[in-house]
């Protein structure tokens, strides 16, 4: 019997609707470097979806590129980026932001349930030597939705954090690698989850949720759009055949597809979490969307691997389970049976 894929939503295939969009774009010729019709329609669609006439969209080939280049446009070389100590930009991106931002410092802050709090940001402000050129100056607050441990910020929590950031003039970046999963669970609008909550620039995840090879930087501040265009070109992240990433993102944001795909992943995790709890398996946090961390123990983890469950070990007997748009109820039931 086939192995059951719960390692990562990155391991899932391409959603049929996005594959069809690629095939449709693969006819005739189109002007390069974003001068094509798909790119123009993507900007218009993003303006509709995010309810923001001045929005700009920059397709990029990875979430790391989206994060690092977005933050480089927000943070001066002498500045620092405040984020949670488990944030992907701090732990898993090999200093990409510091490189593209000319040496900007990354500062990881603590927070329960892997979320930042207004108090943690205020403490960081209190410990800063403001105006002292010997010390980096906090310039950007970066939040991750979902967090890298699968927890989620409410809209109210986002608003409270961005309000504190504004007291010291910080710009706000949102790493939305799994933003669709959060919006689908929260039941809010994309605008409420981003710029209406105080976000200046969004890293929009699509690859984890059905795209082939494109995420995007979504910029809500028109003044940042031109600097971003130069930064992306200088970094080698402007695709010549831009119609292909644009076609994927256009289909992704059309008709609520991105939220339907995310809802499928969320529903699969809800089924999985309920089944695990019924079996007495400990979940470190209640998973609000599509990612769970389970205290399985090494012996059970070994057994699950032998039986064909694919997952990541996080150390200390903890395993990570992630569902995707491709995960079916039948696969979840088979996975649960392996815990018996």
N, C-alpha and C positions, 0 to 999 in steps of 0.2 A: 504494500500500500504506500502511496505517495507520502512524503514527509509533509508536516503541517508547518507552514511558514508563519512564525510569530516573532521573527528577529527584528524586523523594521518595516515600516511602510515604504522605505526606499527600495525594498526588495520586490515590491509589487510591480506588475506590468503597467503598460500604458492603457488608459481608459479608451474604450472603442470610439467614443465621440471625439477624442483628441487625435486618435490615429486617423479617423475619417477627415478631420480638419487638415491634417498634414497632407493627406492624399489629394484633397481638393486644392490646396495651395500649390501642389506640385504640377501645375500646368502652365505652359507658356513661360513668359519672362516677367520680371518685376524689377523695379529700380532697387539698387542695393542700399545697405546701411540705413534702413528705416524709412526710405522714401516710397515704400510700397503701400498699397491700399489696405492691407491687413493691419499695418502699424497705425494708420490713420483711424481705422475703425476701432482698434484696441483702445486708443486714447479716448475716443468718444464713449465706448462702452464703460471704461473705467470711471469716467465722469458721471455716468448714469448710476453705476453700481455704488460708488462711494459718495454720490450726491455732492460733487465738488467740481465746479466748472474749470478750476485752474489746475487740476491734477495732471501730473506727467508720469509716464510709465516707461521704465528702462528694463527690457528683458536682459537677463544675465544667466550664465550656465550653471550657477550653483548658489546655495544659500550663503556660503562663505563669501562669495563675490558680492552678493547683495548686502550683507552685513558690513563688510570691511569698506566697501566703496561708499555706501550710504553714510557710515560713521565718519569717513574721511572728509565728507562735505560738511559735516556738522561740527567737527572737533579740530581746533588748531593744533599744531605740533606741540605746543607747550601745555595743552589741555589734558584732561583726564576724562575717561568714560566710566561712570558709575553703573554697576550692574550687580546682579546676584552672584554670589561666589560659585554657583553651579551653572552659570550661563554658558551657552555654547561659545559665545565670542570670547569668553575668558578661559575656558578649559580646553576647547576642542578645535581651535582654528589657527594654531601655530603662530600666533602673533600677527595675523593678517591685518587687523585693524591698525596696530602700531606701525606696520610697514607702510600701508597706504596713506595713513594720516601723518607720516613724517616723524614718527616716534611718540605719538600720543600714548599716555599711560592708561592701563586698564586697572580698575580698582573693583575687586569683588567684595560685596558686602553681605553680611549674614541676614537670614530671614527665615522664619518658621514656614514649613510646608513649601520651601524652596521659592517663596515669594518675597519680594522686597516690601518694606513697610515705610510709611512716612517717617517714623521715628529713626529708622536706620539711616535714611537719607539726611535727616536733620543732624544726626550724630556725625556723619561724614562732613557735613558743612561746618559743624562746630570745631572739628579737628583740622580744618583747612586754614593755612596761613594766607588769607585772601590778599591779593595784591603783592605778594612776596615773590619775586622772580626766581628765588631759589627752589620753589615748590610748584609742581604742576597744579593747574587751576581746574577744578571740576567744570566741565563744559557741556557734557551730554549725559542724560539719563537713558540707559537702554534697558528695556523690559522685554521679556520673552513670553510669548503666548502661543500654545501652551508652554509651561516651563519645561526645562529639560528633564524634570522628574515627573512630568505628566499632570501636575496640578495646574490650576487655572485662576486667572484674575477675573473678578467681576468687573463690569463697566464702572461701578462706583469705586472700586479699588484703583483702577487705572486713573480715574479722574482725581482721586486724592493724591496719588503719587505725582502726577504731572503738575498739580497745583503747588506742591512743595518744590518741585524742580524750578518752577517759574519764579519763586521768591528770590532765587539767585541767578535768574536769567539763563538757566540751562535749556538747551534744546532737547527734544525727546525723540528717541528712535524705538521702534517696535520690531523685534525679531518675530515675525509671524510665520515661522516655518509650518506651524499647524494652526494658523489663524482660522481656517475654514472649520476645523473641528471645534474650536472654541465658540465661534459665532453660531454654529449649528446647535450647540448645547445651550448657549446663553439665550438664544432666541432674539437677539438684538440685530440691528442693522449693521452693515459694514462701516457706515459712517460713525455710528455710536461707538463701535469698537476701536476706532482709529482717531481721525482728526477731531471729531467732536469731543473725544476724551482727552485731547491735548497732544496727540501724536503729530510730529512734523514730517517724519519720513518712515515708511514701512518697508520692511523686507517681506515680500509676499511669497510664501511657499506655494508651489504647485507640483513640484516633482514628487513629493511625498504623497500627493493626493491625486495622482493619475496622469501627470504630464510626463513627457519623455525626457526632456533635457533643458527645461527652462524654469527658473524662478524670476522674480522681478523686483526692482526698486520702484516703489510708488511714492512719489514726492507730492506733498500737499502744500508746499511753500514755493510759489512760482520763482522767488528770488534764488532758490537753490537749483533750479532746473538747468540753467546754463552751466554753472560750475560742475554739476554732475555729468553733463554731456562730455565735457573735456576730460574729467577724471576717468570716465569709463573708456574713452578712446585711448588715453595715455596708458591705461592699464591693460589694453588689449582685450577689452570685454564688450566691444561693439561688433556684433555678427554682421558679416557682409550680406549673407542671405537672410536678412532679418525677417522676411515674411514667414519663415518656418517657426521660430519661437513666437512671433506675434500671432500666428494662426492658432497655435496651441492655447495661448493665454486668452485670446478672443473667445474661443470655444469654451474654455474653462469658466469664464465669467458670464457666459450667455445662458439665460433661462434658469439660473440658479444651479447649474450643473455642479459647480465646486462645492456647494453646500449639500447637495444630494450625495455626492461621493463621500464627503466627510461624515454625513449622517449614517451611511452604511457602515463605515469603520467604527463610529461611536456605538451603534447598535450591537455590533459584534463584540465590542469590549464589554458592554453592559451585560450581555448574555454570558460572557466568559467570567466576569467578576462575580456575578450572582452564583454561577456554578461552583466557583472556587470557594466562596464563602460558605456555601451549603456543605462543602466537603471539609470545612474547618481549616482551610489554607489561609495563612495570614497575608493580607495586602498591606503594604506600608502606608499607603494613602488610598482613600476612596477615589478610584479613577473617574474623573468627570467626562473624559472623552475616549481616546483610543490607545492610551499607554498605561500599563500597570507595572508596579514593582512588587515582587512576591518573595516572601521569605520561605523558600522551599527547602533549604538545607542541601548540602552537597550530595548526600546519598540519593535523595529524590531527584535532584537535578541530573545526576548520572543516569538514573532510571529513565527519566523523560527523554534524554538524548538517545538512549538505546532504543526507545520505542518510536522514535521518529519525530519528536517535537523540536523545532528549530527556534532558538531563543539566544539571548546574550546573558552571560554571567557577569554580575556586577561586583562580585567579591562578597565574602562573608555569608555565603549560602543564599544570596539574593539574586534573583533572575529578573530580567526585563522581558515583558510580553507586549507586543505592539500589533494591533489589528490594522487593516487597510481597507480601501474601497473594494478590494478583491476578496476579502475574507467572507466566507459563507457561513450560515448557521450550521450546516453539516460539518464543516471544518472545526467549528467551535465545539460541537458535541463530541467529535472524535478527540479533540485535544483534552477535553474534560475527562473523558474515559481513561486517558493515560494517567491521571492522578489517582485513580481508584486502586 
